[in-house]
Amino acid sequence: MATWSNLNFQDSASPLMEQLTFFHDHALLILIMITVLISYLMYMLFFNYFTNRYLLSGQMIEIIWTIMPAIILLFIAFPSLRLLYLLDEINNPSLTLKTIGHQWYWSYEYSDFTNLEFDSYMIPINEMAPNNFRLLDVDNRIILPIKSQIRIIISATDVLHSWTIPALGVKVDASPGRLNQTNFYMYRPGLYYGQCSEICGANHSFMPIVIESTTAKTFIQWIKNNI
């Protein structure tokens, strides 16, 4: 999870978040190169006193500064399109989790198992345990197995919400009357925190999300205990 003075991305816990981080670094490097080049040219223009009284036009330099930005945009566009299609690809999921957004809590249904559903509320400040995080912990966490392809089906009952887990690179809108879906794959066990990233009404109070990723054996035991 993000902490104070953390200026970088959170440590990625899924292949998709790794690819998002790589693309961010790639685009940032291009931006730095452009900024350095333009700064150098501006500096040289300010302090260059040479003039050419016979210079009327410069077709070659105009061709160069028209084509070069187009080429640079292609270096950004192709990786971006590749990543966009990767984020939408859902290939043979092992588990499906249905998520429904309410004001101001989430409901979860494990569609592959009978009668396994629960609501997840933010823990109030006056009920927090010493190891809880303020405005981030919930009373019922999502338990999911690691190293499994997981599909999330998302909807809402009232207004627009957004189910967001930064460490997994997941952000999907929950729209009333519409089913959206995405998928992710978790590398390692741990706790992954997120929040609703939409302003979904008056008194919006964060609607936190907590995923507890476990081994497949622990997950199956948890399913047995809750069915």
Salt bridges, closest charged atoms under 4 A:
ASP25 OD1 - HIS24 ND1 3.22
ASP137 OD1 - ARG141 NH2 3.46
ASP158 OD1 - HIS161 NE2 2.89
ASP173 OD1 - LYS171 NZ 3.87
GLU212 OE1 - ARG141 NH1 3.60
